Amino acid sequence: MIPALLVAAGLLMQAPPKAADFPVTTVFKGLPAPPKFKTPGQRTFRSVIMSWVKKGPNFAGHYTLAQWGCGASCVQMAVVDAQTGYVYEGPFGALPKAAICLDGSAAEPGITFRRDSSLLILKGCPDFKDCGWLYYHWTGTDFKLIRKDPLAQPSHCQP
């Protein structure tokens, strides 16, 4: 049991992933393919997704990460491949616009991403649970959670 605790403590002390840890080798240039909407949810938000696609790729080389509000208290997202037009779901259904820290204070959520990296960083409570800093790697078809840090430190959780 003690070795397992030492390993867990060591992982928590490691620096969180950075965009530079997940570089992409090619960046799309050209006219993005039109989105291919597969689900009713994607079709519901086709106008906002199309508006993001028109701006061009902003994530992981040749993808557009589109975001939109889902009422007064949350945000949703989808990822569109500029080469194929395929539309993929985000790693959460809804991200509330306020996260509650372990100390009871509130923290503004955040979605951080770059065009030259396949790392997505979320700060908040995806689907209104499991609050924290969440680090996802985009595989080209979905997001894989690679790390989660609780929103416990004051630097993460300022009201």
N, CA and C of each residue as an Amber inpcrd file, in Angstrom:
protein
   477
   0.8170000  -1.1890000   0.0000000   0.0000000   0.0000000   0.0000000
   0.8660000   1.2600000   0.0000000   1.9400000   1.2610000   0.7640000
   2.8070000   2.4450000   0.8130000   3.4550000   2.7230000  -0.5460000
   3.9580000   1.7240000  -1.2860000   4.5000000   2.0330000  -2.6130000
   3.4710000   2.6680000  -3.5400000   2.2150000   2.2230000  -3.4650000
   1.1700000   2.8060000  -4.3150000   0.9440000   4.2740000  -3.9610000
   0.9720000   4.6030000  -2.6820000   0.8100000   5.9880000  -2.2590000
   1.9750000   6.8410000  -2.7260000   3.1790000   6.2880000  -2.6750000
   4.3510000   7.0280000  -3.1370000   4.2750000   7.2940000  -4.6320000
   3.8330000   6.3190000  -5.3980000   3.6740000   6.5110000  -6.8440000
   2.6280000   7.5830000  -7.1120000   1.4780000   7.5180000  -6.4350000
   0.4250000   8.5130000  -6.6170000   0.9190000   9.9040000  -6.2450000
   1.6580000  10.0260000  -5.1700000   2.1940000  11.3250000  -4.7560000
   3.1760000  11.8440000  -5.7940000   3.9760000  10.9590000  -6.3470000
   4.9320000  11.3700000  -7.3800000   4.2340000  11.8830000  -8.6190000
   3.1180000  11.2650000  -9.0150000   2.3770000  11.7160000 -10.1830000
   1.7760000  13.0890000  -9.9510000   1.2900000  13.3440000  -8.7410000
   0.7120000  14.6460000  -8.4450000   1.7610000  15.7500000  -8.4510000
   2.9980000  15.3940000  -8.1580000   4.0490000  16.3980000  -8.1060000
   4.6160000  16.7050000  -9.4910000   4.3440000  15.8670000 -10.4770000
   4.8230000  16.1260000 -11.8270000   4.1050000  17.3490000 -12.3940000
   4.8130000  18.0810000 -13.2530000   4.2030000  19.2350000 -13.8940000
   3.0870000  18.7770000 -14.8220000   2.0190000  19.5590000 -14.9210000
   0.9330000  19.1770000 -15.8330000   1.4000000  19.2200000 -17.2870000
   0.7070000  18.5080000 -18.1700000   1.0830000  18.5180000 -19.5870000
   1.0170000  19.9300000 -20.1670000   1.8450000  20.1600000 -21.1690000
   1.8740000  21.4400000 -21.8830000   1.5850000  21.1760000 -23.3550000
   1.1400000  22.1960000 -24.0570000   0.8500000  22.0750000 -25.4850000
   2.0610000  21.5410000 -26.2400000   3.2550000  21.9760000 -25.8560000
   4.4730000  21.5400000 -26.5380000   4.7270000  20.0380000 -26.3800000
   4.1050000  19.4150000 -25.3810000   4.2510000  17.9680000 -25.1830000
   3.4650000  17.1620000 -26.2170000   2.5470000  17.8140000 -26.9260000
   1.6670000  17.1490000 -27.8990000   1.6650000  17.9170000 -29.2250000
   2.8400000  18.0410000 -29.8640000   2.9000000  18.8240000 -31.1060000
   2.2450000  18.0880000 -32.2770000   1.7610000  18.8560000 -33.2470000
   1.2870000  18.2840000 -34.5030000   2.3060000  18.6250000 -35.5800000
   2.4380000  17.7570000 -36.5610000   3.4850000  17.9490000 -37.5650000
   3.0080000  18.6930000 -38.7990000   1.7170000  18.6360000 -39.0950000
   1.2110000  19.3360000 -40.2700000   0.0710000  20.2530000 -39.8780000
   0.0120000  21.3920000 -40.5350000  -1.0390000  22.3680000 -40.3100000
  -1.7800000  22.5450000 -41.6340000  -3.0950000  22.3970000 -41.5990000
  -3.9370000  22.4770000 -42.8000000  -3.9190000  23.8770000 -43.3870000
  -3.8070000  23.9100000 -44.7090000  -3.9420000  25.1730000 -45.4440000
  -4.9040000  24.9030000 -46.5810000  -5.7970000  25.7960000 -46.8140000
  -6.7660000  25.6110000 -47.8740000  -8.1800000  25.8240000 -47.3830000
  -9.1350000  25.4570000 -48.2260000 -10.5420000  25.6200000 -47.9110000
 -11.0370000  24.4040000 -47.1240000 -11.5870000  24.5980000 -45.9260000
 -12.0740000  23.4640000 -45.1410000 -13.2350000  22.7480000 -45.8410000
 -13.2830000  21.4400000 -45.6790000 -14.4030000  20.6480000 -46.2020000
 -15.6710000  21.0130000 -45.4530000 -16.8220000  20.9470000 -46.1140000
 -18.0680000  21.2260000 -45.3910000 -18.3310000  20.1660000 -44.3290000
 -18.8490000  20.5720000 -43.1750000 -19.1140000  19.6070000 -42.1000000
 -20.1370000  18.5460000 -42.5080000 -19.8970000  17.3280000 -42.0370000
 -20.8150000  16.2030000 -42.2440000 -21.4540000  15.8890000 -40.8970000
 -22.6360000  16.4070000 -40.7080000 -23.3290000  16.2540000 -39.4320000
 -23.9350000  14.8570000 -39.3330000 -23.6270000  14.1500000 -38.2340000
 -24.0700000  12.7650000 -38.0600000 -25.2120000  12.6090000 -37.0810000
 -25.2850000  13.4750000 -36.0910000 -26.2570000  13.2850000 -35.0130000
 -27.2690000  14.4310000 -34.9900000 -28.4190000  14.2000000 -34.3950000
 -29.3900000  15.2890000 -34.2510000 -28.8050000  16.4830000 -33.4900000
 -27.9920000  16.2130000 -32.4600000 -27.3740000  17.2980000 -31.7020000
 -26.4550000  18.1450000 -32.5630000 -25.6670000  17.5010000 -33.4040000
 -24.7800000  18.2370000 -34.3050000 -25.6000000  19.0730000 -35.2890000
 -26.6730000  18.4960000 -35.8130000 -27.5210000  19.2300000 -36.7660000
 -28.2170000  20.4110000 -36.0890000 -28.5550000  20.2680000 -34.8130000
 -29.1900000  21.3640000 -34.0810000 -28.2920000  22.5980000 -34.0470000
 -26.9830000  22.3740000 -33.9280000 -26.0340000  23.4900000 -33.8050000
 -25.2280000  23.7170000 -35.0900000 -25.7830000  23.2960000 -36.2350000
 -25.0400000  23.3860000 -37.4980000 -24.6500000  24.8150000 -37.8510000
 -25.5070000  25.7930000 -37.5610000 -25.1800000  27.1850000 -37.9230000
 -23.9420000  27.6790000 -37.1890000 -23.8860000  27.4440000 -35.8830000
 -22.7300000  27.9180000 -35.1200000 -21.4850000  27.1030000 -35.4820000
 -21.6400000  25.8100000 -35.7070000 -20.4920000  24.9880000 -36.1150000
 -19.9690000  25.4710000 -37.4610000 -20.8730000  25.7390000 -38.3980000
 -20.4590000  26.2470000 -39.7210000 -19.7150000  27.5790000 -39.5920000
 -20.1740000  28.4510000 -38.7010000 -19.4980000  29.7440000 -38.5500000
 -18.0720000  29.5660000 -38.0460000 -17.8460000  28.5940000 -37.1690000
 -16.4860000  28.3160000 -36.7010000 -15.6470000  27.7120000 -37.8200000
 -16.2260000  26.7880000 -38.5880000 -15.4920000  26.1250000 -39.6700000
 -15.0190000  27.1460000 -40.7090000 -15.8330000  28.1420000 -40.9960000
 -15.4700000  29.1720000 -41.9820000 -14.2170000  29.9420000 -41.5680000
 -13.9400000  29.9960000 -40.2720000 -12.7470000  30.6940000 -39.7750000
 -11.4780000  29.8740000 -39.9990000 -11.6410000  28.5720000 -40.2500000
 -10.4940000  27.7000000 -40.4850000 -10.0480000  26.9740000 -39.2310000
  -9.1400000  26.0180000 -39.3940000  -8.6640000  25.2120000 -38.2740000
  -8.0330000  26.0520000 -37.1650000  -8.3180000  25.6530000 -35.9270000
  -7.7540000  26.3400000 -34.7730000  -7.2110000  25.3640000 -33.7320000
  -7.2100000  24.0530000 -34.0880000  -6.8440000  23.0320000 -33.1160000
  -6.1810000  21.8410000 -33.8100000  -5.1060000  21.3500000 -33.2440000
  -4.4540000  20.0970000 -33.6590000  -4.1820000  19.9960000 -35.1570000
  -3.7450000  21.0730000 -35.7630000  -3.3140000  21.0350000 -37.1530000
  -4.3910000  21.2280000 -38.1910000  -5.3780000  20.3520000 -38.2160000
  -6.4030000  20.4790000 -39.2610000  -7.8300000  20.3210000 -38.7230000
  -8.0270000  20.7040000 -37.4920000  -9.3470000  20.6140000 -36.8770000
  -9.8180000  21.9960000 -36.4250000 -11.1350000  22.1530000 -36.4160000
 -11.7450000  23.3550000 -35.8560000 -12.5080000  22.9450000 -34.6080000
 -12.1610000  23.5480000 -33.4910000 -12.8650000  23.3250000 -32.2460000
 -13.9150000  24.4270000 -32.1400000 -15.1760000  24.0590000 -32.3020000
 -16.2890000  25.0100000 -32.2510000 -16.9000000  24.9920000 -30.8520000
 -17.2740000  26.1730000 -30.3620000 -17.8720000  26.2970000 -29.0350000
 -19.1250000  27.1500000 -29.1310000 -20.1200000  26.8450000 -28.2980000
 -21.3320000  27.6490000 -28.2500000 -21.9710000  27.5250000 -26.8740000
 -22.7860000  28.4930000 -26.5440000 -23.4770000  28.4840000 -25.2670000
 -24.6530000  27.5250000 -25.2730000 -24.9470000  26.9740000 -24.1080000
 -26.1050000  26.0780000 -23.9570000 -26.9570000  26.6110000 -22.8140000
 -27.4350000  27.8020000 -23.0000000 -28.1710000  28.4870000 -21.9430000
 -27.2470000  29.4680000 -21.2400000 -27.7320000  30.0250000 -20.1710000
 -26.9740000  31.0510000 -19.4610000 -25.8320000  30.4790000 -18.6300000
 -25.8080000  29.1590000 -18.4570000 -24.8430000  28.6470000 -17.4950000
 -23.8400000  27.6260000 -18.0390000 -23.7450000  27.4380000 -19.3590000
 -22.7990000  26.4160000 -19.8170000 -22.3500000  26.6410000 -21.2560000
 -21.3610000  25.8410000 -21.6530000 -20.8420000  25.8630000 -23.0140000
 -20.7390000  24.4160000 -23.5070000 -20.9190000  24.2390000 -24.8190000
 -20.7560000  22.9400000 -25.4660000 -19.7400000  23.0980000 -26.5840000
 -19.2840000  21.9590000 -27.1340000 -18.2910000  22.0400000 -28.2000000
 -18.3690000  20.8320000 -29.1180000 -17.7650000  20.9800000 -30.3000000
 -17.5910000  19.8940000 -31.2570000 -16.2760000  20.1510000 -31.9850000
 -15.7360000  19.1150000 -32.6070000 -14.4940000  19.2150000 -33.3700000
 -14.7950000  18.8060000 -34.8020000 -14.3470000  19.6210000 -35.7730000
 -14.5880000  19.3460000 -37.1840000 -13.2500000  19.2020000 -37.9050000
 -13.1040000  18.1130000 -38.6480000 -11.8950000  17.8620000 -39.4350000
 -11.9780000  18.6770000 -40.7250000 -11.0390000  19.5920000 -40.9390000
 -11.0340000  20.4460000 -42.1250000 -10.7730000  19.6520000 -43.4000000
 -10.1190000  18.5080000 -43.2920000  -9.8140000  17.7000000 -44.4700000
 -10.9990000  16.8580000 -44.9170000 -11.7400000  16.2880000 -43.9760000
 -12.8190000  15.3530000 -44.3070000 -14.2130000  15.9090000 -44.0540000
 -14.3320000  16.8970000 -43.1790000 -15.6260000  17.4270000 -42.7940000
 -16.3010000  16.6510000 -41.6750000 -15.6800000  15.5620000 -41.2080000
 -16.2860000  14.7870000 -40.1200000 -16.4050000  15.6390000 -38.8650000
 -17.5230000  15.4810000 -38.1820000 -17.7930000  16.2230000 -36.9470000
 -17.7350000  15.2390000 -35.7890000 -16.9850000  15.5960000 -34.7690000
 -16.8020000  14.7450000 -33.5950000 -17.3220000  15.4720000 -32.3560000
 -17.7730000  14.6850000 -31.3980000 -18.2590000  15.2390000 -30.1390000
 -17.0800000  15.6700000 -29.2750000 -17.3160000  16.6410000 -28.4030000
 -16.3140000  17.0400000 -27.4210000 -16.2470000  16.0230000 -26.2910000
 -15.3450000  16.2250000 -25.3380000 -15.1920000  15.2750000 -24.2360000
 -16.2480000  15.4290000 -23.1370000 -17.1840000  16.3500000 -23.3120000
 -18.2390000  16.5720000 -22.3180000 -19.4960000  17.0190000 -23.0460000
 -20.6390000  16.8510000 -22.3920000 -21.8950000  17.3300000 -22.9460000
 -22.0900000  18.8110000 -22.6890000 -21.7280000  19.2540000 -21.4890000
 -21.8740000  20.6540000 -21.1050000 -20.8020000  21.0000000 -20.0820000
 -20.2480000  22.1880000 -20.2180000 -19.2770000  22.6970000 -19.2540000
 -19.8910000  23.9320000 -18.6080000 -20.2670000  23.8380000 -17.3270000
 -20.8740000  24.9940000 -16.6570000 -19.9290000  26.1930000 -16.6580000
 -20.5020000  27.3670000 -16.6070000 -19.7060000  28.5920000 -16.6220000
 -19.1750000  28.9670000 -15.2470000 -19.3950000  28.1450000 -14.2440000
 -18.7990000  28.3650000 -12.9290000 -18.4910000  27.0050000 -12.3160000
 -17.2810000  26.8560000 -11.8440000 -16.8600000  25.6240000 -11.1820000
 -16.7940000  25.8810000  -9.6850000 -17.0980000  24.8840000  -8.9030000
 -17.0160000  25.0010000  -7.4470000 -15.7640000  24.2670000  -6.9860000
 -14.9010000  24.9670000  -6.2900000 -13.6600000  24.3960000  -5.7870000
 -13.9100000  23.6140000  -4.5060000 -12.9430000  22.8190000  -4.1280000
 -13.0710000  22.0180000  -2.9180000 -13.2300000  22.8740000  -1.6700000
 -12.7140000  24.0990000  -1.7230000 -12.8560000  24.9760000  -0.5680000
 -14.1840000  25.7380000  -0.5790000 -15.0560000  25.4510000  -1.5520000
 -16.3640000  26.0850000  -1.6220000 -16.4090000  27.3420000  -2.4660000
 -15.2730000  27.8380000  -2.9200000 -15.2630000  29.0330000  -3.7520000
 -15.5930000  28.6630000  -5.2020000 -15.8290000  29.6640000  -6.0250000
 -16.1540000  29.4520000  -7.4370000 -14.9460000  29.7820000  -8.2990000
 -14.8570000  29.1280000  -9.4460000 -13.7890000  29.4030000 -10.4040000
 -14.3880000  29.4610000 -11.7970000 -13.9470000  30.4040000 -12.5850000
 -14.4010000  30.4870000 -13.9690000 -13.8360000  29.3120000 -14.7430000
 -14.6440000  28.6930000 -15.6010000 -14.1310000  27.5770000 -16.3980000
 -13.2520000  28.1050000 -17.5220000 -12.5670000  27.2210000 -18.1400000
 -11.7400000  27.6010000 -19.2650000 -11.5150000  26.4240000 -20.1920000
 -11.3750000  26.7380000 -21.4650000 -11.0270000  25.7580000 -22.4800000
  -9.7980000  26.3120000 -23.1850000  -8.6930000  25.5900000 -23.0870000
  -7.4420000  26.0480000 -23.6760000  -6.9910000  25.0510000 -24.7340000
  -6.6530000  25.5580000 -25.9070000  -6.1840000  24.7110000 -27.0000000
  -5.3850000  25.5610000 -27.9800000  -4.6230000  24.8880000 -28.8410000
  -3.8030000  25.5900000 -29.8370000  -3.8490000  24.8320000 -31.1580000
  -3.5800000  25.5520000 -32.2140000  -3.5740000  24.9450000 -33.5510000
  -2.4010000  23.9960000 -33.7390000  -1.3030000  24.2350000 -33.0520000
  -0.1030000  23.4240000 -33.2470000   0.0500000  22.3060000 -32.2210000
  -1.0450000  21.9630000 -31.5060000  -0.9800000  20.9410000 -30.4720000
  -2.2880000  20.1500000 -30.4140000  -2.1760000  18.8910000 -30.0020000
  -3.3680000  18.0470000 -29.8540000  -3.7990000  17.9400000 -28.3830000
  -3.3300000  18.8580000 -27.5460000  -3.7080000  18.8940000 -26.1340000
  -4.8690000  19.8590000 -25.9300000  -5.8870000  19.4030000 -25.2010000
  -7.0140000  20.2320000 -24.8010000  -7.0090000  20.2770000 -23.2810000
  -7.0770000  21.4820000 -22.7310000  -7.0940000  21.6440000 -21.2790000
  -8.4240000  22.2680000 -20.8780000  -9.1050000  21.6190000 -19.9460000
 -10.3570000  22.1460000 -19.4110000 -10.1740000  22.4810000 -17.9450000
 -10.7520000  23.5850000 -17.5480000 -10.8350000  23.9420000 -16.1310000
 -12.3130000  24.1000000 -15.8310000 -12.8390000  23.2520000 -14.9770000
 -14.2510000  23.3470000 -14.6540000 -14.8370000  22.0210000 -14.2360000
 -16.1430000  21.9030000 -14.4370000 -16.9090000  20.7180000 -14.0110000
 -17.6480000  20.1380000 -15.2140000 -16.9810000  19.3770000 -16.0680000
 -17.6660000  18.8050000 -17.2300000 -18.8960000  18.0230000 -16.8040000
 -19.9930000  18.2770000 -17.4870000 -21.2700000  17.6300000 -17.1940000
 -21.6740000  17.8040000 -15.7300000 -21.2480000  18.9260000 -15.1320000
 -21.6460000  19.3350000 -13.7870000 -21.1440000  18.3870000 -12.6980000
 -20.0240000  17.7200000 -12.9400000 -19.4280000  16.8360000 -11.9280000
 -17.9290000  16.7480000 -12.1800000 -17.2160000  16.0860000 -11.3040000
 -15.7790000  15.8350000 -11.4780000 -14.9940000  17.1100000 -11.7790000
 -15.1730000  18.1250000 -10.9550000 -14.4980000  19.4120000 -11.1710000
 -12.9890000  19.2640000 -11.0780000 -12.2950000  20.0120000 -11.9180000
 -10.8450000  19.9890000 -11.8780000 -10.2280000  20.5830000 -13.1210000
  -8.9230000  20.4630000 -13.2040000  -8.1510000  20.7340000 -14.4130000
  -8.0730000  19.3900000 -15.1210000  -8.6010000  19.2910000 -16.3260000
  -8.6090000  18.0410000 -17.0670000  -7.7860000  18.2140000 -18.3380000
  -6.9020000  17.2800000 -18.5890000  -5.9890000  17.3370000 -19.7300000
  -6.3350000  16.1890000 -20.6720000  -6.7140000  16.5410000 -21.8950000
  -7.1140000  15.5500000 -22.8870000  -6.1680000  15.5670000 -24.0820000
  -5.9040000  14.3890000 -24.6210000  -5.1520000  14.2590000 -25.8680000
  -6.1470000  13.9100000 -26.9700000  -6.1460000  14.6860000 -28.0500000
  -6.9950000  14.4270000 -29.2030000  -6.2970000  13.3860000 -30.0770000
  -6.9770000  12.2600000 -30.3260000  -6.3810000  11.1560000 -31.0840000
  -6.6260000  11.2590000 -32.5820000  -7.4930000  12.1560000 -32.9840000
  -7.8970000  12.2620000 -34.3800000  -9.3430000  11.8290000 -34.5570000
  -9.8850000  11.1340000 -33.5560000 -11.2960000  10.7400000 -33.5860000
 -11.9950000  10.9530000 -32.2440000 -11.2280000  11.0730000 -31.1710000
 -11.8380000  11.3190000 -29.8640000 -10.8000000  11.8450000 -28.8800000
 -11.2670000  12.1960000 -27.6970000 -10.4090000  12.7270000 -26.6470000
 -10.1160000  11.6370000 -25.6300000  -8.8490000  11.5370000 -25.2320000
  -8.4330000  10.6080000 -24.1820000  -7.9780000  11.4330000 -22.9870000
  -8.6150000  11.2040000 -21.8390000  -8.2110000  11.9010000 -20.6240000
  -6.8480000  11.3760000 -20.1920000  -5.8840000  12.2840000 -20.0470000
  -4.5370000  11.8570000 -19.6550000  -4.1690000  12.3040000 -18.2460000
  -4.9070000  13.2790000 -17.7110000  -4.6130000  13.7280000 -16.3510000
  -5.7710000  14.5580000 -15.8360000  -5.9910000  14.4540000 -14.5250000
  -6.9880000  15.2880000 -13.8700000  -6.4270000  15.7530000 -12.5400000
  -6.4600000  17.0560000 -12.3210000  -6.0190000  17.6480000 -11.0680000
  -7.2210000  18.3310000 -10.4150000  -7.4440000  18.1300000  -9.1370000
  -8.5870000  18.7630000  -8.4760000  -8.4340000  20.2810000  -8.4190000
  -9.5530000  20.9540000  -8.3420000  -9.5550000  22.4130000  -8.1790000
  -9.4470000  22.7340000  -6.6950000  -8.3290000  22.3630000  -6.1040000
  -8.1800000  22.5300000  -4.6600000  -7.2180000  23.6560000  -4.2930000
  -6.2550000  23.9430000  -5.1380000  -5.2630000  24.9550000  -4.8130000
  -5.8510000  26.3530000  -5.0400000  -5.5280000  27.2810000  -4.1640000
  -6.0530000  28.6490000  -4.3070000  -5.7340000  29.2690000  -5.6700000
  -4.5930000  28.9630000  -6.2780000  -4.2660000  29.5440000  -7.5700000
  -5.2120000  29.0690000  -8.6570000  -5.8230000  27.8950000  -8.4710000
  -6.7720000  27.3670000  -9.4500000  -8.1890000  27.8600000  -9.1740000
  -8.4700000  28.2650000  -7.9720000  -9.8470000  28.4760000  -7.5370000
 -10.0580000  29.8370000  -6.9010000  -9.8630000  30.8430000  -7.6090000
 -10.1520000  32.1700000  -7.0850000 -11.5820000  32.5340000  -7.4190000
 -12.3180000  33.1190000  -6.4770000 -13.7230000  33.4980000  -6.7460000
 -13.8150000  34.5700000  -7.8190000
